[in-house]
Amino acid sequence: MADNFLERHREEYEQKKAEWLRKKKHIPATKRNIERPDDESL
């Protein structure tokens, strides 16, 4: 194998992971509002 093969791939992996995490943090979490009837027996 070439010199520094694993190191290069690890660096690429870390960069992609950091970019993915940045994008993931910008997505707001959806909150679900479940409307329940006043009478629970329905």
C-alpha positions as CSV (number, residue, x, y, z in Angstrom):
1,M,0.0,0.0,0.0
2,A,1.0,3.6,-0.5
3,D,2.6,5.6,2.2
4,N,0.1,7.5,4.4
5,F,-2.9,5.7,2.7
6,L,-4.8,5.2,6.0
7,E,-3.9,8.7,7.3
8,R,-5.3,10.3,4.1
9,H,-8.5,8.4,4.2
10,R,-8.9,9.1,7.9
11,E,-8.5,12.8,7.2
12,E,-11.1,12.7,4.4
13,Y,-13.4,10.8,6.7
14,E,-13.0,13.4,9.5
15,Q,-13.7,16.2,7.1
16,K,-16.9,14.6,5.7
17,K,-18.0,13.8,9.2
18,A,-17.6,17.4,10.3
19,E,-19.5,18.6,7.3
20,W,-22.3,16.2,7.9
21,L,-22.5,17.2,11.6
22,R,-22.7,20.9,10.6
23,K,-25.5,20.2,8.2
24,K,-27.3,18.0,10.7
25,K,-27.2,20.7,13.4
26,H,-29.0,23.2,11.1
27,I,-32.1,21.1,10.7
28,P,-34.6,22.0,13.3
29,A,-36.2,19.2,15.2
30,T,-39.9,18.8,14.4
31,K,-42.3,19.0,17.3
32,R,-45.5,17.1,17.0
33,N,-48.6,18.5,18.6
34,I,-51.1,15.8,19.1
35,E,-54.5,17.1,19.6
36,R,-56.4,14.9,22.0
37,P,-60.2,15.0,22.5
38,D,-61.5,16.3,25.7
39,D,-63.3,13.0,26.3
40,E,-60.6,10.3,26.4
41,S,-63.2,7.6,26.0
42,L,-63.7,8.4,22.3
